Amino acid sequence: MKVKCYIQGMAAISPQSTFEGDVFSAPLVHTDSNLLTCMEPDYKPFIPANSLRRMTRVLKIGLTTALQSIRDSGVEAIGPIVTGTGKGSLQDTEKFIREIEQYKETALNPTPFIQSTYNSVNGLIALQVKGTAYNNTFVHRGFSFENALLDSMMLLAEGASNTLTGAFEEMTAEHFYIKSRIGFWKAAATDSRQLYEQLSPGSIAGEGATFFVLTGTPTSQSKAALTGFKMLYKPTAEKVAAGLSAFKEGIDLVLTGRNGDSRYEHFYQQADVLFPGVPQLPFKHLCGEHDTAGAFGMWLGVQILHRQQIPAGWFPMLKDIPATAGRILLYNHFYGEQHTMMVLERV
């Protein structure tokens, strides 16, 4: 798909030190428990205390990230709010289900049910910024953020001055256990720094929230441009190769969603063949695997293009770290089903 939009502001809460300070000097956060959890900031500057105590983690993470991305953009009036999430608020969902059993479907507290709906974060953002424009949440597993991004680009093409576009995901102990039973995570405890060296079925779990303020035209604050975009559902390796080939021109860095899962490594090997000599950076050891991990990959790509620097401390497994990049291809997939390719360029 031929598109062009500009990233004017962004923010991320992730397992790394991505929310505050200089990410390029931040140390690598790692785990050997197969689960990367978010480093949560102080929410008080963003959320009133009386609201904060009633909110669950994903609501606090999502709202704070959105508000910080708006501050970063310098935009005063936010237009459409479009997000993607694979699971929404798991904590509230689990609490409501437990209370159904505990109270035998009587005297239930409606708050966990209300806050468990997928569009709760969008609603909170709109209330906080007094937004009355288009507001939508996409829940399409590994395409959740990408569909939100596609919707945002169409809104910009139709005349919207900007969009607030993002993704949010949380992991709970119960959900981690359930996914481990069906082979999503590695059976053996794996050091996240050695994720790509220990190829075996499964990956490591993660969570996080990432938001962007997008515009249809460049401004003095534009950090990067999104100039190419493609989604493929359950493609063959040959179709993946054809999709990647369409974006070969001028690429000087490839960001990949490699996650150490031996069952789907052959897809990423297509990039090895098609981009010989082009440096590749994997990012799942930083954020873990989850439905909307691609949003973190996009955030990282924009950071590299905007700062013209690569956080070498985050990639100890690589001997040669490229100095800079001007045109980045991001290729990610979610367990071999939803595949996304996007081109990010320096402005």
Disulfide bonds with the S-S distance in Angstrom:
none
